[in-house]
């Protein structure tokens, strides 16, 4: 990351606030926090393979306390808003960073292995970001609600004790069972710190859906697919052979003054969403496009027939007709002038009379 910044700024200075990502030794922080008078300040936080890797699970989803102490010291010293770059494969709770008024921006770079130079391009405007979060960022308390042994996606009572139960109580068998709040954006019932699919840009976008279908007929398509399903699964070859259930054209307009890429996400919200094991919504397609400033580009996304079905508690996939909503983008980005549009229509199992 030092090289990533130095490729744009000749007078780049660096100081290590901690000796390692999980270090609790804060003796280096006073020197590293001397940011007063600097024109720009970048703080790099996160985790590496010492926190989680194959055969070793992460102990929590919290940013290490010493790293938060480092950030607090830097933001107190800095004369300008601080940019935080997060390097982590674990979706750490970003609440403390978002609540700090001196943090001007957070760049979630994920775990880019050995190559970080491209992060500098984003920090200094050489490239316009178009990424979307591939994970739901949960609050820290999520890690204490559901056991890692509970593989259920849907919310509900857990058969396993709460993860924060003391070892003594675990041994005594007196731990209360946990409660699964649901896993991933499809079933999580809590309030995400950062929702799945969130992302910002250096420009703004507007979406509009062109001539959407008024209804989708499932007859003659979905029943045949489900008849050949095994254990709730339908083969990809069978799905592709049927073709798309509908076509949605989304016009993406770059309403800003910077040429940029945009990733259009298509979600489908079923009838009864979030109840009786039905998903809250499901991503059915996405497309990345380049949109010059002031221009409009069309994106085409296609839900499959199986997007209009559900898998019940016994693992059987069944047709799920009713009123559906297809949305493009996520509502949380609207206040940032990022694209969002939605369309509601019925999906019918029998042909209309």
C-alpha positions as CSV (number, residue, x, y, z in Angstrom):
1,X,0.0,0.0,0.0
2,X,2.9,2.4,0.5
3,X,4.0,1.8,-3.1
4,X,0.3,2.2,-4.2
5,X,0.3,5.7,-2.7
6,X,3.8,6.6,-3.6
7,X,3.2,6.1,-7.3
8,X,1.0,9.2,-7.1
9,X,2.6,11.2,-4.3
10,X,6.4,11.7,-4.3
11,X,6.6,12.9,-0.7
12,X,5.0,9.8,0.9
13,X,5.9,9.0,4.5
14,X,4.9,5.8,6.3
15,X,4.8,4.6,9.9
16,X,3.7,1.3,11.3
17,X,1.1,1.6,14.0
18,X,1.2,-2.1,14.9
19,X,3.8,-4.8,14.3
20,X,1.1,-7.2,13.1
21,X,-2.7,-7.2,12.4
22,X,-3.5,-9.0,15.7
23,X,-0.9,-7.3,17.8
24,X,-2.0,-5.8,21.1
25,X,1.2,-3.8,21.6
26,X,0.2,-0.2,21.1
27,X,3.6,1.3,21.8
28,X,4.1,2.3,18.1
29,X,0.8,4.2,17.8
30,X,2.0,7.6,19.1
31,X,4.7,7.8,16.4
32,X,2.4,6.5,13.6
33,X,-0.4,8.9,14.6
34,X,1.7,12.1,14.0
35,X,-0.5,13.1,11.0
36,X,-0.9,16.8,11.8
37,X,-0.2,19.0,8.8
38,X,-0.3,16.2,6.2
39,X,-2.2,16.9,3.0
40,X,-3.7,13.4,2.9
41,X,-3.7,10.6,5.4
42,X,-4.4,6.9,4.5
43,X,-4.8,4.4,7.3
44,X,-4.7,0.7,6.3
45,X,-6.6,-1.7,8.6
46,X,-7.8,-5.3,8.4
47,X,-6.8,-8.8,8.8
48,X,-4.6,-11.4,7.0
49,X,-4.1,-15.2,7.1
50,X,-3.2,-15.0,10.8
51,X,-6.8,-14.2,11.6
52,X,-8.5,-16.9,9.4
53,X,-7.4,-19.5,6.9
54,X,-8.2,-23.1,5.9
55,X,-8.6,-25.2,9.1
56,X,-8.8,-22.1,11.3
57,X,-11.9,-20.0,11.6
58,X,-12.0,-16.4,12.6
59,X,-12.7,-15.9,16.3
60,X,-14.9,-12.9,15.6
61,X,-15.9,-10.3,13.1
62,X,-14.5,-7.3,15.0
63,X,-11.8,-5.0,14.0
64,X,-9.0,-5.7,16.5
65,X,-9.0,-3.2,19.4
66,X,-5.5,-2.0,18.8
67,X,-6.3,-1.1,15.2
68,X,-9.3,0.9,16.4
69,X,-7.0,2.6,18.9
70,X,-4.6,3.4,16.0
71,X,-7.4,4.9,14.0
72,X,-8.6,7.0,16.9
73,X,-5.2,8.4,17.4
74,X,-4.6,9.2,13.8
75,X,-8.0,10.9,13.3
76,X,-7.4,13.0,16.4
77,X,-4.1,14.1,15.0
78,X,-4.9,14.6,11.4
79,X,-5.8,18.0,10.0
80,X,-7.8,16.5,7.1
81,X,-10.4,13.7,6.7
82,X,-8.8,10.3,6.9
83,X,-9.2,7.6,4.2
84,X,-9.3,4.1,5.5
85,X,-8.4,1.1,3.3
86,X,-9.7,-2.2,4.6
87,X,-7.6,-5.3,3.6
88,X,-9.6,-8.3,4.8
89,X,-11.3,-11.5,3.6
90,X,-13.4,-11.5,6.8
91,X,-16.4,-9.2,6.6
92,X,-15.4,-7.1,9.7
93,X,-18.0,-4.9,11.4
94,X,-17.3,-1.3,10.1
95,X,-19.6,0.5,12.6
96,X,-16.8,2.2,14.5
97,X,-15.2,3.5,11.3
98,X,-18.5,4.8,9.9
99,X,-19.3,6.5,13.2
100,X,-15.9,8.4,13.3
101,X,-16.6,11.9,11.9
102,X,-12.9,12.3,10.8
103,X,-13.1,9.2,8.5
104,X,-13.9,10.7,5.1
105,X,-14.0,7.5,3.1
106,X,-13.6,3.8,3.4
107,X,-12.2,1.7,0.6
108,X,-13.0,-2.0,1.1
109,X,-10.2,-3.6,-0.9
110,X,-10.9,-7.2,0.3
111,X,-7.9,-9.5,0.2
112,X,-6.0,-8.6,-2.9
113,X,-3.1,-11.1,-2.2
114,X,0.2,-9.6,-3.3
115,X,-1.0,-6.9,-5.6
116,X,-2.3,-3.6,-4.1
117,X,-1.1,-1.1,-6.6
118,X,-4.6,-0.8,-8.2
119,X,-5.9,0.5,-4.9
120,X,-3.8,3.7,-5.4
121,X,-5.5,4.2,-8.8
122,X,-8.9,4.3,-7.0
123,X,-7.6,6.5,-4.1
124,X,-6.3,9.2,-6.5
125,X,-8.9,9.1,-9.2
126,X,-6.9,7.2,-11.8
127,X,-9.8,4.7,-11.9
128,X,-13.4,5.0,-11.0
129,X,-14.6,2.4,-8.5
130,X,-17.5,0.2,-9.6
131,X,-17.2,-2.7,-7.1
132,X,-20.1,-4.1,-5.1
133,X,-19.9,-5.8,-1.8
134,X,-19.9,-9.6,-2.3
135,X,-20.7,-10.2,1.4
136,X,-23.2,-8.8,3.9
137,X,-21.3,-6.9,6.6
138,X,-22.9,-7.9,9.8
139,X,-22.8,-6.1,13.2
140,X,-20.3,-7.6,15.7
141,X,-23.1,-9.2,17.7
142,X,-24.0,-11.5,14.8
143,X,-21.0,-13.6,15.7
144,X,-22.5,-14.4,19.1
145,X,-26.0,-15.2,17.8
146,X,-25.4,-18.3,15.7
147,X,-23.0,-21.2,16.1
148,X,-20.6,-22.0,13.2
149,X,-22.0,-25.5,13.5
150,X,-25.4,-24.3,12.5
151,X,-25.5,-24.5,8.7
152,X,-29.1,-23.4,8.3
153,X,-29.6,-20.5,6.0
154,X,-33.1,-19.6,7.1
155,X,-33.7,-17.8,10.4
156,X,-35.1,-19.7,13.5
157,X,-34.1,-21.4,16.7
158,X,-30.7,-23.1,16.7
159,X,-29.9,-26.6,18.0
160,X,-26.5,-25.3,19.1
161,X,-25.5,-23.1,22.1
162,X,-24.7,-19.5,21.7
163,X,-21.1,-19.0,20.7
164,X,-20.5,-16.5,23.5
165,X,-21.4,-19.1,26.2
166,X,-18.5,-19.7,28.6
167,X,-16.4,-22.9,28.3
168,X,-17.6,-23.9,31.9
169,X,-21.2,-23.7,30.9
170,X,-20.6,-25.5,27.6
171,X,-19.0,-28.3,29.6
172,X,-21.8,-28.3,32.1
173,X,-24.4,-28.4,29.3
174,X,-26.2,-25.3,30.6
175,X,-25.7,-22.9,27.6
176,X,-28.9,-21.5,26.2
177,X,-29.4,-22.4,22.5
178,X,-28.6,-19.7,20.0
179,X,-31.0,-18.0,17.6
180,X,-30.1,-18.0,13.9
181,X,-31.0,-14.6,12.4
182,X,-30.6,-16.0,8.9
183,X,-27.5,-16.1,6.7
184,X,-26.6,-14.0,3.7
185,X,-28.7,-11.2,2.2
186,X,-31.3,-13.7,1.2
187,X,-32.4,-14.6,4.7
188,X,-30.7,-12.2,7.2
189,X,-33.4,-10.6,9.4
190,X,-31.2,-8.0,11.2
191,X,-29.9,-4.7,10.0
192,X,-26.7,-5.0,8.0
193,X,-23.9,-2.6,8.6
194,X,-23.2,-2.7,4.9
195,X,-25.7,-4.6,2.7
196,X,-24.8,-7.0,0.0
197,X,-24.4,-5.3,-3.3
198,X,-23.5,-1.9,-1.9
199,X,-21.0,0.3,-3.8
200,X,-20.3,3.9,-4.6
201,X,-18.8,5.7,-7.5
202,X,-17.1,9.0,-8.4
203,X,-20.1,9.8,-10.6
204,X,-23.9,9.2,-10.3
205,X,-26.3,7.0,-12.2
206,X,-30.0,6.8,-13.0
207,X,-31.9,3.5,-13.9
208,X,-35.1,3.1,-15.8
209,X,-36.8,-0.1,-16.8
210,X,-38.0,-0.2,-20.5
211,X,-41.2,-2.0,-21.5
212,X,-41.2,-4.5,-18.6
213,X,-43.4,-7.6,-18.9
214,X,-46.9,-7.3,-17.4
215,X,-46.9,-10.9,-16.3
216,X,-44.8,-14.1,-16.6
217,X,-46.5,-17.4,-17.4
218,X,-44.8,-20.4,-15.8
219,X,-47.1,-23.0,-17.5
220,X,-45.4,-25.5,-19.7
221,X,-42.0,-24.5,-18.4
222,X,-41.6,-24.6,-14.6
223,X,-43.7,-27.7,-14.0
224,X,-41.5,-29.7,-16.5
225,X,-38.3,-28.5,-14.8
226,X,-39.5,-29.4,-11.4
227,X,-40.7,-32.8,-12.5
228,X,-37.1,-33.7,-13.2
229,X,-35.7,-32.1,-10.1
230,X,-33.7,-34.3,-7.6
231,X,-33.4,-33.3,-4.0
232,X,-34.5,-29.7,-4.8
233,X,-31.9,-29.2,-7.6
234,X,-32.6,-28.7,-11.3
235,X,-29.7,-29.3,-13.8
236,X,-28.2,-26.2,-15.4
237,X,-28.6,-27.8,-18.8
238,X,-32.4,-28.2,-18.3
239,X,-32.7,-24.6,-17.1
240,X,-30.7,-23.2,-20.1
241,X,-32.7,-25.3,-22.5
242,X,-35.9,-23.6,-21.4
243,X,-34.4,-20.2,-21.9
244,X,-35.2,-17.1,-19.8
245,X,-38.6,-16.6,-18.2
246,X,-38.5,-12.8,-19.0
247,X,-36.3,-10.1,-20.4
248,X,-35.7,-6.8,-18.6
249,X,-34.1,-3.9,-20.3
250,X,-32.6,-1.4,-17.9
251,X,-31.4,1.9,-19.2
252,X,-28.3,3.1,-17.3
253,X,-27.7,6.9,-17.5
254,X,-24.5,8.4,-16.2
255,X,-25.8,11.6,-14.7
256,X,-22.4,12.9,-13.5
257,X,-19.4,14.3,-15.3
258,X,-17.0,11.3,-15.1
259,X,-16.9,8.3,-17.5
260,X,-17.3,5.2,-15.4
261,X,-18.2,1.6,-15.2
262,X,-21.4,0.5,-13.4
263,X,-22.4,-2.9,-12.2
264,X,-26.2,-3.4,-12.5
265,X,-27.6,-6.0,-10.1
266,X,-31.0,-7.6,-10.7
267,X,-32.9,-8.9,-7.7
268,X,-36.2,-10.8,-7.5
269,X,-38.5,-10.5,-4.5
270,X,-41.0,-13.4,-4.3
271,X,-44.5,-13.3,-2.8
272,X,-44.4,-13.9,1.0
273,X,-40.8,-12.8,1.1
274,X,-39.1,-13.4,4.4
275,X,-41.9,-15.7,5.7
276,X,-42.2,-19.5,6.1
277,X,-38.7,-20.0,4.7
278,X,-39.1,-17.9,1.6
279,X,-36.1,-15.8,0.7
280,X,-36.2,-12.0,1.2
281,X,-34.8,-11.6,-2.3
282,X,-32.4,-13.3,-4.6
283,X,-29.9,-12.0,-7.1
284,X,-30.8,-13.3,-10.5
285,X,-28.3,-11.5,-12.7
286,X,-25.8,-8.8,-13.0
287,X,-23.9,-6.9,-15.8
288,X,-20.9,-4.5,-15.7
289,X,-21.0,-1.8,-18.4
290,X,-19.1,1.3,-19.2
291,X,-21.2,4.5,-19.4
292,X,-19.6,7.7,-20.6
293,X,-20.7,10.9,-18.7
294,X,-24.1,12.1,-19.8
295,X,-24.8,9.0,-21.9
296,X,-27.2,6.1,-21.6
297,X,-26.4,2.4,-22.1
298,X,-28.9,-0.5,-22.0
299,X,-28.4,-3.6,-19.9
300,X,-30.4,-6.8,-20.4
301,X,-31.0,-9.2,-17.5
302,X,-33.0,-12.4,-17.5
303,X,-34.6,-14.3,-14.6
304,X,-34.9,-18.0,-15.1
305,X,-38.0,-20.1,-14.6
306,X,-36.6,-21.6,-11.5
307,X,-36.4,-18.1,-10.0
308,X,-40.1,-18.5,-9.5
309,X,-39.9,-21.5,-7.3
310,X,-39.0,-22.2,-3.7
311,X,-37.4,-25.1,-1.8
312,X,-39.4,-26.2,1.3
313,X,-38.1,-27.5,4.6
314,X,-37.9,-31.0,3.3
315,X,-35.8,-30.0,0.3
316,X,-38.5,-30.2,-2.3
317,X,-38.5,-27.4,-4.9
318,X,-42.1,-26.3,-5.8
319,X,-43.6,-23.6,-8.0
320,X,-44.3,-20.3,-6.3
321,X,-46.7,-18.2,-8.3
322,X,-47.9,-14.8,-7.2
323,X,-46.9,-11.2,-7.2
324,X,-43.2,-10.6,-7.8
325,X,-41.0,-7.5,-7.7
326,X,-37.9,-7.3,-9.8
327,X,-35.5,-4.5,-8.7
328,X,-32.2,-3.2,-10.0
329,X,-29.6,-2.0,-7.6
330,X,-30.3,-1.7,-3.9
331,X,-32.5,0.9,-2.1
332,X,-29.6,1.9,0.2
333,X,-27.7,3.5,-2.7
334,X,-30.5,5.8,-3.7
335,X,-29.5,8.6,-1.3
336,X,-26.1,8.5,-3.0
337,X,-27.6,9.1,-6.4
338,X,-26.8,5.5,-7.5
339,X,-29.1,3.7,-9.8
340,X,-32.2,2.0,-8.5
341,X,-35.4,0.9,-10.2
342,X,-38.2,-1.7,-9.5
343,X,-41.1,-3.3,-11.3
344,X,-43.9,-5.5,-9.9
345,X,-45.8,-8.1,-11.9
346,X,-47.6,-11.4,-11.4
347,X,-46.1,-14.8,-12.2
348,X,-48.9,-17.3,-13.0
349,X,-48.7,-21.0,-13.1
350,X,-51.7,-21.4,-15.5
351,X,-52.2,-19.4,-18.7
352,X,-54.3,-16.3,-18.4
353,X,-58.0,-16.8,-19.3
